[in-house]
Amino acid sequence: MFDTSKVGQSFPPFRYEVARCKIRELALAIGDSNPIYQSREDAQAAGYRDIPLSPTAPTMFSFWGNALLWEQLKEVGVDVERLLHREEEYEYIAPIYPEDTLTGVTTIVSGKSRQNKDGSYMDIVTLETRYTNQQQQHVLSAKTTLIVRGEASKQPQSKEV
């Protein structure tokens, strides 16, 4: 079961460089045909300085930017092999553009366990990553809620002799 004393713990910062091609690739992969994600000219015509980050792009930051996240979660007792992704939420504070270098710091903001009648349990852990750009401006907060399924503890079987 989740150790609630880990709530408030932050992991070391990680960096992610926003690549223009990745913004385009993600838009193509999810079928977003909005031209502001493909062309700087179209983005500028829409009022942006450059091609903006698409709304769901921060998912890339966690997976590709913080390569140590799974190990860090294991270190605080999260069984990543029994992990389910429950929810993702982004709060954009300022625009993020190609060639921005983001620094993310992930903090465990909540964690609780629920025990089932059969003895199994479910941990619900929420992480928040605060991103700043190369000017140390807070540009994005990302919350991720994870569920960890736990098995009932196995009772020792008595052996007949």
C-alpha positions in Angstrom: 0.0 0.0 0.0 1.1 3.5 -0.7 3.3 5.2 1.9 1.6 8.5 2.4 4.8 10.0 4.0 6.0 10.3 0.3 3.4 13.0 -0.4 5.3 16.2 -1.0 8.4 14.5 -2.2 9.9 16.0 -5.4 12.1 14.2 -7.9 15.2 15.8 -9.4 14.6 18.2 -12.3 14.7 17.0 -15.9 15.0 19.0 -19.2 13.1 18.8 -22.4 13.8 20.7 -25.6 10.7 21.4 -27.6 11.3 20.4 -31.2 9.3 21.8 -34.1 9.2 18.5 -35.8 7.7 16.8 -32.7 4.8 19.3 -32.6 4.1 18.5 -36.2 4.5 14.8 -35.8 2.1 14.7 -32.8 -0.5 16.7 -34.7 -0.3 14.3 -37.6 -0.4 11.2 -35.4 -3.6 12.3 -33.6 -5.2 13.6 -36.8 -5.2 17.3 -35.9 -5.2 19.1 -39.3 -5.1 22.6 -37.8 -2.5 24.4 -39.9 -1.1 26.3 -36.9 0.7 23.1 -35.9 2.3 22.7 -39.3 3.2 26.2 -40.5 4.8 29.1 -38.8 3.1 31.5 -41.2 -0.3 30.0 -40.4 0.5 30.2 -36.7 1.6 33.8 -36.9 -1.6 34.7 -38.9 -3.5 33.2 -36.0 -1.7 35.5 -33.5 1.1 33.2 -32.3 4.8 34.0 -32.3 5.6 30.6 -33.8 4.0 27.1 -34.0 2.4 26.6 -30.6 2.4 23.5 -28.6 -0.7 21.4 -29.2 -2.9 20.8 -26.1 -1.9 17.2 -25.4 1.8 17.5 -26.3 3.0 17.6 -22.6 2.5 13.8 -22.5 5.7 13.7 -24.6 7.6 15.5 -21.9 6.9 12.9 -19.2 7.8 10.0 -21.4 10.7 11.3 -23.3 12.0 14.1 -21.1 12.0 12.3 -17.7 13.5 8.9 -18.6 14.0 8.2 -14.9 10.4 8.6 -13.8 9.6 4.9 -13.6 12.7 4.2 -11.5 11.9 7.2 -9.3 8.4 5.9 -8.7 9.8 2.4 -7.9 12.1 4.0 -5.3 9.1 5.5 -3.4 7.3 2.1 -3.5 5.0 2.4 -6.5 4.7 -0.9 -8.3 5.0 0.4 -11.9 4.2 -3.1 -13.3 0.7 -2.9 -11.9 0.1 0.7 -12.9 -2.9 2.1 -14.7 -3.1 5.6 -16.1 -6.2 7.3 -14.7 -6.1 10.9 -15.7 -4.0 13.7 -17.2 -4.6 17.4 -16.8 -2.7 20.4 -18.1 -2.8 24.0 -17.1 -1.1 26.3 -19.5 0.3 29.4 -17.9 2.2 30.8 -20.9 2.7 29.8 -24.6 5.3 27.1 -25.3 7.1 27.2 -28.6 9.7 25.3 -30.6 13.2 25.6 -29.3 12.0 26.3 -25.8 14.0 24.4 -23.2 11.7 23.3 -20.4 12.7 22.2 -16.9 10.3 20.0 -15.1 10.1 19.1 -11.4 7.7 16.3 -10.5 6.2 16.2 -7.0 3.9 13.6 -5.4 0.9 15.8 -4.5 -1.5 13.1 -3.1 -1.7 9.5 -2.5 -4.2 7.2 -0.8 -5.0 3.5 -0.6 -8.4 1.8 -0.7 -8.8 -1.8 0.6 -11.3 -4.1 -1.1 -13.3 -6.7 0.7 -11.2 -9.5 -0.8 -8.0 -8.0 0.8 -6.7 -6.5 -2.5 -6.1 -2.8 -2.6 -5.9 0.1 -5.0 -3.4 3.0 -4.6 -4.3 6.3 -6.2 -1.3 8.6 -6.6 -1.3 12.0 -8.2 1.9 13.6 -9.5 2.2 17.3 -10.5 5.0 18.5 -12.8 5.8 22.2 -12.9 7.6 23.3 -16.0 9.6 26.5 -16.4 11.2 27.7 -19.7 14.7 28.9 -20.3 13.8 32.3 -18.7 12.7 30.5 -15.5 9.1 31.5 -16.4 6.4 29.0 -15.2 4.7 27.9 -18.4 2.9 24.7 -17.6 1.6 22.5 -14.8 0.7 18.9 -15.6 -1.1 16.6 -13.2 -1.1 12.8 -13.7 -3.2 10.5 -11.6 -2.1 6.8 -11.5 -3.8 3.8 -10.1 -1.8 0.9 -8.8 -3.6 -2.4 -8.4 -2.5 -4.4 -5.4 -3.1 -8.1 -4.7 -4.4 -9.4 -1.4 -1.6 -10.7 0.7 -1.3 -14.4 0.4 -1.9 -16.3 3.6 0.6 -19.1 4.3 -0.9 -22.5 3.6 -0.7 -25.0 6.4 0.9 -28.3 5.4 -0.4 -31.6 6.6 2.3 -33.9 7.8 
